[in-house]
Amino acid sequence: MFNAGAAEFTWLTPQIWGPAGQALTFQLRLRPGDAVLDVCCGAGASALPAAAAVGPDGLVHAVDLADDLLEEGRLLASDRAMHNIDFVHADATEWEPPSTVPEAGYDALASSYGVFFLPHMDESVNRLVNLVRPGGKVGVTSWRRGALEDYAGAYFDAVGRHVPGFDAGSRDNRGNPLDKLDTVDSLSSWLAGFGTSAIEINELSNWLPATPELVWGLVLGSVLRGTLAGLDPGTVESIRLEFLALLTERDIETLDLGTLVATAVVDR
């Protein structure tokens, strides 16, 4: 899905993924020489700023399963003459640090808009945190509760009007991994459960005009693209037009992309 939407995903980076990745890198307070593991890295929205922060004596392992996004990251790193970052096609849940990582472990673990895609999220993240040295950092970004709610509601309603059998009620978030990540209190408790302390959570406020190009680009360049899989081009176009009409009818002129940026120190 993310390979199919690689072009749109990349186009969205300066407005959406990039600001969050920069904020996460800053909040992790990376230092020259640090070793960083970035999981669900995509095209490197947080991994590339991390590589700049740790400098030529540091290293970044950027791991993802989407080959096309990884290749975009490699091209960006090459354009910037960055030799301290490796974009690796691998399953983050099975990742083992190579010999270039200090024996004590990584200095930081980062994942921007990614941990909620991991199967068995808590178990997977616990394993990844164990790859960080005591005193190292872990950092994630996640959507703040209410972010994109009106936008997503209009989109799912549009899909429901053109796809027989589509259950608009299936977007009920109960049991969704995001429930653990979308408020300051829940995200703080979640991070504390992995043996961390000094938890810091800040909100990145990001409001963007709901232009036709942006709202549809976000569908094609995000997980929402999955709802279009297998549909013929005519149906996809009907959904697009219906979606744009619903946004107008509901006076949705701005996208709320509010994001929580969380970091913590690993104690164990």
Buried (B, 14 or more C-beta within 10 A) or exposed (E): EBEBBBEBBBBBBEBBBBBBBBBBBBBBEBEEEBBBBBBBBBBBBBBBBBBBBBBEEBBBBBBBBBEBBBBBBBBBBEEEEBEBBBBBEBEBBEBEBEEEBBEEBBBBBBBBBBBBBBEEBBEBBEBBBEBBBEEBBBBBBBBBBEBBEBBBBBBBBBBBBBBEEBEBEEBEEEEEBBBBBBBBEBBBEBBEEBBBEEBBBBEBEBEBEBEEEBBBBBBBBBEBBEBBEEBEEEBBEBBBBBBBEBBEEEEBEEBBBBBBBBBBBBEE
